[in-house]
Amino acid sequence: MTHSTTVLHQLLNLLPEQQFQTFVGQHNADKYVKRFSCFNQLTTLLYAQITGKECLREIESDLRILDSRWTELGLKSVARSTLARANAERPAAIFESLFYVLFEQCQKLSADENFSFKNPLHAIDATSISVCLSLMDWAKYRKQKGAFRLHVDLDIRNQIPELIDLTDGKTHEVTVVQNMDFSKYPKGTIFVFDRGYVDYELLWKIVKAGHHYVIRRKKNAQTFVLKVHRLAKGKGVLKDERIAFALPEAQESYPDDLRMVTFADEDGEVYEYLTDEFRLSAANIAEIYKRRWDIETFFRWIKQNLKIKTFIGTSKNAVMIQVWVAMIYFLLLKWLSHCINYRGSLTTMARKIAASCMHEFQLFEVLGYSEKGLKLLYKARARSEEHTSELQ
């Protein structure tokens, strides 16, 4: 297909192109296409994601300036109207399927060094992203405000998202989780939620599926103490009790006892955690809930380092494609970091790739250089190219 040795091309080689083409074929997305295939679209969007492009015009301008490099990558069309039409019409499911292929590959990654639990641990939460309502009427949130919600299930063990869903801003977080298939998770998986997900039928569904949960108790929850489960032990642990719901409708939705751990953090703020897990220590229950903040860190990272707050398309399909490509790039970074035992941060890695994206450098060498070393490499390459040009 291509003999280019740019950093972008090397990243593309990490993608399972044959499987991607299978997904394209399932949707007949390349039928009658002559100039701008789905893989061309993926290449362009990945480039825009890596380099932080803001709009179609900016992408088109770069394509024209770097014409020879893009030709080597198999790209023939540079019209922004072509990319806009592809983003609006080609199914986002193609890119979603590619994400999950990469996800299965990334599941083999080493566990977080700070992960100390035997059970799989998943944090589920959602984040809102504001958009212009006049341009994206599908994302209506309030009368004069637009937003959509990104729902994520983060595997705490390897810090990668296992489930991603995108809804309008008015869809409640619980609605998405209620529709999840919990049978696909290993038995004994622990799910940790903020109190916005308190739904007794949902919690019972998790228990019936053979899993566990840790969630903050809502202040207005009507419960009564049955007995002390264990004496309060561990730093910050105030109480460890067996409780039950008081209201008949709550008992009907959740017909069993549950455990409440009362915990005070270093600032003296008191938290009440509900769980069906009676074997772990109260300190472990508090630590599990503390790991829920990993998903907040994930949301903050992707908002700061990926292009998911400004969009080059306005239709829901175009937005979903951009989000899926952003998540594909995130998995590529995680995979690369694992393969070369990268000691720096993902932010530094992303910065290095952005700076060298269209240069003909070896990817692993680029990631091995310091930022100062990269500048020296650029200067040396520029001098070499200038000398070659003079000889010609």
C-alpha positions, 0 to 999 in steps of 0.5 A, spaced: 500 500 500 505 505 501 512 505 503 512 511 507 516 511 514 513 517 517 511 516 524 503 516 522 504 511 518 508 507 523 502 508 528 497 506 522 501 499 521 499 498 529 492 498 527 489 491 524 487 494 517 484 487 515 479 487 520 477 494 519 476 492 512 471 487 514 467 492 518 467 496 512 465 491 508 459 489 513 456 496 512 458 497 505 461 503 507 466 503 501 461 501 495 462 506 489 468 509 493 473 511 488 478 516 492 476 517 499 476 510 502 474 509 510 481 507 511 483 514 508 478 517 513 481 513 519 488 516 517 485 523 516 482 523 523 487 520 526 492 525 524 487 531 526 487 527 533 494 527 534 496 534 531 490 537 535 486 540 528 480 544 530 476 544 523 476 541 516 479 547 513 485 546 517 486 539 516 485 541 508 490 546 508 495 541 512 493 536 506 495 540 501 502 543 504 504 536 505 501 533 499 507 528 497 507 525 504 499 524 504 500 521 497 505 516 500 500 514 505 495 512 499 490 519 500 488 522 494 483 527 496 484 533 500 477 536 499 474 538 506 467 537 503 469 530 502 471 529 509 465 532 512 460 528 508 464 521 510 463 523 517 456 525 516 454 518 512 459 513 514 457 509 520 460 510 527 459 503 528 465 501 524 470 505 528 467 503 534 468 495 532 475 497 531 476 500 538 473 494 541 478 489 537 484 494 540 481 493 547 481 486 546 489 486 545 490 491 550 486 487 556 493 483 556 496 489 558 500 489 565 496 491 571 497 498 575 502 497 580 498 500 585 492 495 584 492 490 590 485 487 589 484 480 587 477 481 584 476 485 577 474 492 579 471 497 574 469 504 575 463 507 572 461 514 571 459 519 565 462 526 564 458 532 560 461 535 554 458 542 552 456 544 545 453 549 541 446 547 541 444 551 534 449 547 531 448 540 534 440 540 536 440 533 537 444 534 543 439 538 547 440 539 554 436 545 557 432 550 553 438 554 551 444 549 552 447 543 548 451 538 551 452 530 550 454 525 555 460 520 555 459 514 559 465 510 561 466 503 564 473 504 566 477 497 568 481 500 574 486 494 573 489 496 567 486 503 566 483 502 559 475 503 558 471 497 557 465 500 555 463 507 552 457 510 550 454 517 548 448 520 549 444 527 549 445 531 555 438 529 558 439 522 558 440 520 566 447 516 567 443 510 571 439 509 564 445 507 560 448 502 566 441 499 567 442 496 559 448 493 561 450 486 560 453 484 566 453 477 564 460 478 560 464 480 566 468 475 570 464 473 576 466 477 582 467 483 579 466 489 583 463 495 580 464 502 584 459 508 583 458 515 585 451 516 589 448 519 582 447 511 580 443 509 586 438 505 584 436 499 588 433 495 582 440 496 578 444 494 585 440 488 585 441 486 578 448 486 579 448 482 585 444 477 581 449 477 576 454 474 581 458 481 582 459 486 587 458 493 588 461 499 592 457 506 592 455 512 596 449 512 600 444 518 598 443 522 604 435 521 604 436 514 603 431 510 608 435 505 612 435 502 619 441 498 622 440 491 623 446 489 627 454 491 628 457 487 622 464 488 625 468 492 630 470 499 627 478 497 625 482 501 620 484 508 619 478 513 618 473 507 619 468 509 624 462 504 623 461 497 620 454 495 620 449 491 617 443 494 614 436 494 611 432 498 607 426 501 611 421 503 605 416 497 602 418 499 595 425 499 596 425 492 600 421 489 594 427 492 589 432 490 593 430 484 598 436 483 602 441 486 607 446 490 605 453 493 609 454 500 610 461 502 612 462 509 615 469 512 613 472 519 615 478 522 610 484 526 612 480 532 612 474 529 617 469 529 611 464 523 613 462 518 607 457 512 608 458 507 603 453 501 601 456 494 599 453 487 598 461 485 600 461 482 607 468 479 606 472 484 605 475 489 611 471 496 612 478 499 610 478 495 603 471 498 602 473 505 603 480 503 598 475 501 593 471 507 593 477 511 593 479 508 586 473 511 583 477 517 582 481 514 577 475 515 572 475 522 574 483 522 572 481 519 566 476 524 564 480 530 565 486 526 561 482 525 555 479 532 555 486 535 556 489 531 551 484 529 546 480 532 541 473 531 544 471 538 546 471 541 539 468 537 533 470 538 526 462 535 524 456 537 527 451 531 526 451 526 532 454 520 527 460 525 526 461 526 533 461 519 535 466 518 529 471 523 532 470 520 539 471 513 537 478 515 533 480 519 540 479 513 544 482 508 538 488 513 539 488 513 547 489 505 546 494 506 541 498 510 546 497 505 552 499 499 547 505 503 545 507 505 552 506 497 554 510 494 548 517 499 549 516 499 557 515 507 556 517 510 563 514 517 561 507 520 562 502 518 556 502 526 555 509 526 554 508 521 549 502 524 545 506 531 545 512 527 542 508 523 537 504 530 535 511 533 534 514 528 529 507 525 526 509 527 519 517 526 519 520 520 517 523 518 524 523 511 527 517 511 532 520 507 537 527 512 537 522 518 537 519 516 544 526 514 546 529 521 545 528 527 550 524 533 548 531 536 547 534 530 544 528 531 539 530 538 537 537 536 536 534 530 531 530 535 527 536 540 526 540 534 524 535 531 519 534 538 516 541 540 515 542 533 512 536 534 507 539 541 505 545 538 504 542 533 499 538 538 496 545 542 494 548 536 491 542 535 487 
